């Protein structure tokens, strides 16, 4: 069986991780998070960031010990057993496939609101094609899009602070700890890309050194940026107005809306590109172990990519784009990925000796944090998430018997 090629360095890996986060975090979750947390939005960002840090520590520690494609699917199998690995992999594949649809719709909503669904499908087709050309093409395009997005976000922050606050016509309602936790759970959707490089572990040079640096570096950059943007948007729009807009950055600087729209498009494409790559690699890993159809385990002999897995992911994403709503998938995606990282923390907690790089306490806190945020998500997201996990586990039980 042809293997994947180690072609990514630290900069490439960090760019893929950061690029995976910015499309979701900047242009999709601030408004629904503000609707829950109100003026406590920065606290929700910090809570989500701390849980993400615990998960990042666990992912980095595990990825250094098991540098192969699949992320927590592989770690769960190796440290806890096949059923744990399957649960993690299933949560990642279904949750992140939903995220792909969200990013495609975010892109299309900004550039062609009158024809969002067909444009979103076209974007998926093009980016699957880019991924099929090899991981170095994916990294190059991600870095180019990321530079442009960072420039746009810096411009928004600077102009918003110069223009000063806009009037907030209504005071937000009372906010308690439950609402802050719910907002943190939604915001976790924005942090979930930091460990994307772990799913590409088989394609990273010197993985024991590169993967931990890339994961923690991408997370640190994203957290600082999210805090800056959250504070800026609260200052400029106020909590009530922020919670009611679907385009908060463009609303904050309306005279620069065309530039912000271009930034939103670039961020969404960058996130979508990296998401397709990550889901394809986890699908490859699950297919190798017959947890998904084994024909998906093929690696292209020339481009060294899991081409069948990526084509299958692209097809499913296109179906979701044509049938789902943008905001509806955020909570469901967060639920699936929180379960995924809870298993990552459990797996890391079993490591000992030279494999352990951080205190075990962080792993325990990570498990509790993930489960708490998952439980406080909107009820509909929790119920759908539980149903999807039940279907996946039942399917594995039937095929394994």
Secondary structure, 3 states (H helix, E strand, C coil): CCCCCCCECHHHHHHHHHHHHHHHHHHCCHHHHHHHHHHHHHHHHHHHHHHHHHHHHHHHHHHHHCCCCCCHHHHHHHHCCHHHHHHHHHHHHHHHHHHHHHHHHHHHHHHCHHHHHHHHHHHHHHHHHHHHCCHHHHHHHHHHHHHHHHHHHHHHHHHHHHHCCCCCCCCCCCCCHHHHHHHHHHHHHHHCCCCHHHHCHHHECCHHHHHHHHHHHHHHHHHHHHHHHHHHHHHHHCHHHHHHCCCHHHHHCHHHHHHHHHHHHHHHHHHHHHHHHHHHHHHHHHHHCCCCCHHHHCCCCCCCCCHHHHHHHHHHHHHHHHHCCCCHHHHHHHHHHHHHHHHHHHHHHCCCHHHCCCCHHHHHHHHHHHHHHHHCCCHHHHHHHHHHHHHHHHHHHHHHC
